[in-house]
Amino acid sequence: MKQVFDVPDMHCPVCAMRLEGIEDALPGIRRITASYRRQRLEVEYDETQVSEAQIVVTAEALGYGLRARQTR
């Protein structure tokens, strides 16, 4: 599954690196890409191993609120 999130609290490359570190914290994430310029996080994950809610909670623990975009 792929999900795109808006991250209005992401303002710099360090923020993007911290969010990309979620990949190491949660099993089942296949790919994660953060863009501080677009304030966007793209996550590809195996939904049998990790949920969207777990991704959101992990980001919130780092201080970033995620808003899921509608995927097509």
C-alpha positions in Angstrom: 0.0 0.0 0.0 1.1 3.6 -0.7 0.0 6.6 1.4 0.9 10.2 1.0 0.8 12.6 4.0 0.9 16.3 4.3 3.3 17.3 7.1 2.9 21.1 7.8 5.4 20.9 10.7 8.3 19.7 8.5 10.5 22.7 7.7 14.0 21.5 7.0 16.2 18.7 5.8 16.7 17.5 9.4 12.9 17.1 9.8 12.8 15.1 6.6 15.6 12.8 7.9 13.9 12.3 11.2 10.7 11.3 9.5 12.5 8.9 7.1 13.9 7.2 10.2 10.5 5.8 10.8 11.5 3.1 8.4 13.9 1.7 11.0 11.4 2.0 13.8 8.5 0.1 12.1 8.6 -3.3 10.4 6.8 -3.5 7.1 7.8 -0.1 5.7 9.2 -0.8 2.2 10.0 2.8 1.2 9.6 6.2 2.8 10.5 9.6 1.2 10.1 12.9 2.9 10.2 16.3 1.2 10.5 19.3 3.4 10.0 21.7 0.5 6.7 20.1 -0.3 5.9 19.3 3.3 5.0 15.8 2.2 5.8 12.2 3.3 5.3 9.3 1.0 5.2 5.8 2.5 5.0 2.4 0.9 4.2 -0.3 3.4 2.9 -3.8 3.9 -0.4 -3.4 5.6 -0.2 -6.9 7.1 2.8 -5.7 9.2 2.1 -2.1 10.0 -1.0 0.2 9.9 -1.4 3.7 8.8 -2.4 4.5 12.4 1.0 3.2 13.6 2.8 5.4 11.1 0.9 8.5 12.3 1.5 7.7 16.0 5.2 7.2 15.4 5.4 10.6 13.5 3.5 12.3 16.3 5.9 10.9 18.8 8.6 12.7 16.8 6.6 16.0 16.9 5.1 15.9 13.4 1.4 15.8 12.6 0.4 13.9 9.5 -2.6 14.4 7.4 -3.4 11.6 5.0 -4.1 12.6 1.4 -6.6 10.7 -0.7 -4.9 8.1 -2.8 -6.1 6.9 -6.2 
